[in-house]
């Protein structure tokens, strides 16, 4: 009798993460946040402000990049529709 936590299940999920997503995460989360922390700490002499700034930086940058990509996609679709001869 198999144990309940050792069920044999033939189905599995494969998750593929593109290298560009890993590069973006490294650049924004690690390098960008660290650089912003150091810049704020050196200019303002404040650890709490540097912590909050480096904490808010990655989600803000990712949100802005998504909005820019969505705007470019919307503009490209609109241009394509206008440029097609009728």
Secondary structure, 3 states (H helix, E strand, C coil): CCCHHHCCCCCCCCCCCCHHHHHHHHHHHHHHHHHHHHHHHHHHCCHHHHHHHHHHHHHHHHHHHHHHHHHHHHHHHHHHHHHCCC
